[in-house]
């Protein structure tokens, strides 16, 4: 399994059964887009411990699936802190692999890099008629670092350097989802040409 497939699998296994419960899910994802073939992804997917303990039987086996397994381009390990239990998925992937997942898209053209994430990422591939919404998240953060200057970003996101960060899950569930674009790259700085 590649790293993006691991993330999608963890989302569906862990969060999909909890769609009717408000304020129980953690989704914290950081992505660094270097170029088409080098995207670093680290995603923490979890549920509140109080929810996990009430449905311990079904969730315990899901968490054991993410205990130190290695994919072709990343690692998946069990995660636990004071509030949440779940999985951390980390590794290198490509834009093409990410684009195979519902709800995720990174595109490159001559001058720009575009990122899009939608709530389709959390849909259970037709196995459930329940629809995810923003209320299920008690902890939500998506940050994307681009190879060049940020040109546009959606919703209530904030920009720091080349990184766009969203912390309001309502942005994800808006009609456009999370979207941002940047320059393709900063290229060779002027001082290098002068030298």
C-alpha positions, -999 to +999 in steps of 0.1 A: +000+000+000+013+035-007+010+062+019-021+079+004-039+046+003-030+039+039-044+073+049-077+067+030-080+032+045-075+046+081-101+073+075-126+048+063-119+022+089-117+044+119-139+075+112-166+061+090-183+040+118-185+072+139-202+095+114-233+100+136-213+111+166-203+147+170-170+160+182-151+127+184-126+126+155-091+140+151-076+147+116-042+164+115-025+163+082+007+180+070+018+178+034+049+192+017+047+194-021+082+195-035+074+184-071+052+159-090+072+130-077+080+141-042+051+148-018+057+142+019+026+133+038+021+129+076-015+123+088-028+116+123-062+100+123-079+092+156-110+091+177-116+103+213-106+077+239-141+079+255-157+069+222-130+042+215-137+026+250-174+024+244-170+006+211-137-010+221-143-044+203-147-031+168-121-003+171-094-022+188-089-044+158-088-014+135-060+002+156-040-030+156-040-029+118-021+004+120+006-008+145+040-005+128+031-017+094+052-006+065+038+003+030+058+007-002+066+043+006+057+049+043+049+038+078+017+034+097+019+032+135-005+033+164-009+067+180-022+076+215-022+107+236-043+120+265-074+125+244-072+104+212-062+070+199-056+062+163-030+059+136-001+080+122+006+076+085+038+091+072+059+088+041+067+100+006+042+098-023+036+113-057+009+137-070-003+109-093-008+085-063-027+111-043-049+119-073-061+083-073-078+089-039-114+103-038-113+138-024-076+146-030-060+164-060-026+180-067-021+194-102+009+210-118+009+232-149+037+253-164+035+281-138+013+269-109+007+241-084-029+236-073-041+216-043-077+205-035-091+183-007-128+177-004-151+158+021-152+129-004-120+117+013-141+107+043-169+089+024-171+052+029-169+041-008-207+036-010-207+012+019-225+037+042-255+060+035-243+082+063-227+115+053-198+130+072-200+166+083-179+191+101-194+184+135-177+150+138-143+167+143-131+179+177-095+184+164-089+194+127-058+207+110-046+205+074-014+223+063+001+223+029+036+236+021+040+246-015+072+248-036+066+285-044+048+316-033+011+311-023-012+328-049-047+318-035-062+299-006-098+291+004-120+295+034-106+307+067-071+294+060-040+313+071-007+316+052+028+315+067+055+317+041+047+290+015+024+271+039-014+273+040-032+260+071-069+252+077-082+246+112-120+249+106-135+216+093-164+236+078-140+247+051-135+211+041-173+205+038-179+237+018-188+233-019-153+240-030-134+221-002-099+231+007-082+247-022-049+266-027-025+275-055+011+285-056+038+294-080+054+264-095+087+271-076+108+300-066+133+291-092+169+302-090+172+333-069+184+365-085+215+366-064+226+333-078+224+346-113+245+377-103+272+355-089 
